[in-house]
Amino acid sequence: MATLSDIPGRVLLVGAGKMGGAMLEGWIGLGLDPARAAVIDPGPPPEVAALIEARGIALNPLNGSPPSVMLLAVKPQVAPDVLPRVAALANPDTLVVSVMAGRTISFLEAAFPPGVSVVRAIPNTPAAIGRGVTVAVPNAAVTPEQMSIADALLRATGGVEWVDDEALIDVATAVSGSGPAYVFLLAEALAQAGAAAGLPADMADRLARATVAGAGELMRQTGLDPAQLRKNVTSPKGTTAAALEVLMDETKGFGPLLTEAVVAATRRSRELAG
């Protein structure tokens, strides 16, 4: 697999908001030469602007050689206005990597010259702290070398999973893209339930936050199957078993409810993509 130091030519980041800024910081931290990075953004956030200035990264370059990679991290609603302008900076060998939600490969291909290599990727919000996961799909023009380069760039903010079918991006959006919100809701609901049962609200909030964060870290560090971790916590006929009997109800429990939620999010993702 490629590393960031293996990437030839320039890497051009279009859009330096939360996601784009996190990626830029990750690239520099993992060894991308700042002299080979450039950013297009009319007003980067202060922390990103400080990084750009401190590392001497080119901001809004008007000339120079075409980038070997162009990563699109602008908001999807401004893409129709932005893409025609940045497409003029690319050449037929430029790899286009998009992390824009709802913008399909066909949309991206139409904005660039025929035969362009495109990777569509969906990261999630923990990417902002380097703990995200991204699902990516290449178009037919992407070479193995370009796929390796895209993988190296996307791994700067966490893990990467590749799929062959773009339709799976909508499902991935519903699972990992929207998934952090489900976990935040779990912490929120757990805190509210604790307060309703008599705990001081601030204590219930602290306990819920620490429990969700700690359980996630335990799952990450052990690598054990979540079902096994659940069983490890559950004593026969104990308190956890009593709660799980409610949460694991086959008709109205957590499982069928989350399945329904993922189906709804997948459907909406497809609607937004047109």
N, C-alpha and C positions, 0 to 999 in steps of 0.2 A: 504494500500500500504506500501511496505517496505521503510525504510530509510537507509541511508548509514551505520548508526551504527548497523543496524539489520543484515548486511551481515556477514555470518559466514566465518571463514578462511581468506585466503589471496586473494587480488585482484591483478592480474598481468597484467600490461600494456605493450603490445608489440608494440613499436614504439612511441617515445615521440616527434614527430615533432609538427607542429602547432596545429593540431586537438588533438593528443594524449596529448600534453602538456596542452592544454586548459582544457581537461577533468580531468587530474591529479590535476590541480590547483582547479578546481571546486569541485572535490571529497574532497580534504583536507579542502577547505573552508566550505564545508557543513557537516563536522564532521567525515569523514573517518579517523580512527586512522592511522597515517603515518607508524606505526610499522606493520600494516597489508597490506601495499601497497608495491609493488615491480615493477621495471621497467627494461625492456630489450631493450636496444638501444646502439649501439656501439659508438654513438657520439651525445648525446642530445644537443639541442641548448643551448647557455649560460644561458638564463633565466630559462630554465627547469632544467639545471644542478645545478643552484643556489638553486632552490626550493628543489631539491632532497637532496642536501647537508645540507641545512638549517633545513630540517625536518627529517633528518636521514632516508630517504627512501632507501631501498635496491636497488642497481643498478647492473644489470647483475648477479643476484644470480646463483650460480652453484649447489646449493643444497637446501634442505628444503622441507617442505610438499607440495604436489600438491596444486595449487590454487583452490579456490572454483569458481572463475571467471577469465577468461582470455579474455582481450579485445584487439582485433587486430586492430591497427591503422597504420600499415605500408603501404607504397605505393603498389598498387595492382600489379605492374610489378615485385616486388621483392618477392611477396607472395609464388611462387613455391619454392624458395630457403629457405625462412624463416620458413614456416609452418612445414615442416618435423622436424626441430630442436626444435621448441617450443612445438610441439605436444607431444614430449617425456616427457615434464614437467607436462602434464595433467594426470588426471585419469578419469575413467568412470563417475564420479560425477561432473566433471568440466563443468561449463557453458561457452560456447564460444560465445562472442559477437563481431561481426565484423562491422567496419565502413569503410571498403574498398569498393570503388566504383567498380562496374562491377564484383565482385566476388560472385558467386551465392551460395545458400545454399548447392547445390550438390557438388560444388567445395570444400567448407569447410568441409562437411561431409566426403569426400574422403580423406582429410588430417588428420583426427582424427580417433580414434577407433570407431568401429560400435556402433550405439546407442547414439552418442554424442548429447548433447543439444546445439542447435545453434540458435542464434538470428542474423539476418542480418539487419543492420541499415544504413540509409543514412542521415547524418546530413548536414547542410549547413554552409557556412563560418561565418555568424554572431555568430555561436557557440563560436568562438574565444573570444567574448566579453560577453558571457553568454546570448545572445539574439537570439540563433539559434532555429531551429525546426528540429526534427529528425523524420523520418518515419521508423518504424521497423516491422519486420515480424518474427515469431518464426517457427522453424520446429516442427514436430509432437512430438519430445521427450521433449520439454520444458514444465516443470510443471508450474502451476499457481504461485507457490512460486518463481521459477526462473524468470518467466516473470516479477514479481513484483521487483525482484532484478535488472534485466536489466533496467527496467523503472527508478528506482532510480538512477542508474549510468548514464543513458543517460540524465536525467533531470538536471544534473549538469551543462549543457551548454544551457538549454532552454527547450522548450516544446517538447512533444513526442506524436506522433500519431501512433496507431497500425493498421495493416491491416492483413487479413487472407490469402490473395492471393499474392504470391511473384511477380506475373506479374505486380502488382500495384506499385512495387518499381521503375520500369522503368518510370512510369508516374510521380511518386513523385519526381524522380530525375529530370525530365524535368520541374516540377513546382517549387518545393522548393529548390532542389539541385542546379540547374542552375539558378533559379529565381533571386538571388542577382545580377547576371550579367545583367539581363534584366533591373533591377532598376538602376544599375550604368549607363547603356546605356541611359536610360531615362534622368538621370541628365546630362550626357555628351551632348546628343542631344539638351536638353532644353537650356543649356549654349551656345551651338553653334548657336542655333536659335536666342537667345537674342543678341549675338554679331553680327550676320548677320543683325539684325534689327536696330543696332546702339549703343547698350550698350558697354561700355568698356569691353574687354574680361574678365578681372579679376573680375569685378563686376558681369557680367553675370554668371560666375562660382560660385561666392559666393551665388548669389540669387538662382541658380538652386540647389546647395547642401542644402541650408537651407530650401528650399521649399520641396524637396523630404524627407529630414529627419523630418521636422516638420509635414508633412502630414502623414508620417508613424507613428509618435508618437501620433498624434491625433486619428488615427484609432485604435491604441493599447489601448490608455487610455479610449476612449469613448465606445469601443466595438460595435459601430454602424455599420450597414451594409455599405460596401463601396459605394453601389449605393445611399444610403441615404445621405452619406457625400458628394458625388458628387452633388446631387440635392441641398443640403444646400448651396453650393458654387455658384450655377448657377441661376442667375437672368434671368427672361424671356427677350429674345431679347437683352441680355447684352453681354459683351465682352467674358465671359466664354462660353456662349451659342454659340457664333460665332465660337470659337475654337473647341468646342465639336462637332459641326456639321461636321467639317472636320475629327476629330479623330474617330467619331462614324459612319462613312460611312459604310453601310452594306456590301459593296464589297471590299473596299480597305482601310478601317479604321483600328484603333488599334486592335479592337476585332478579326476580321478575320486574321490579320497579326500575332497576338500573338498565336492564335489557330494553325496556320500553323507552327509557331516556336516550340510550345510544341510537336506537332506531329513529327517534325523532330528530336527533342532532344530525344523523347521516342524511336523512331526507332533506333537512334544511340546507345542509352543505351542498347537496346536489341542486337544490333550487337556486341558491345564490350563484352557483357556477353556470347556471343557464343550461 
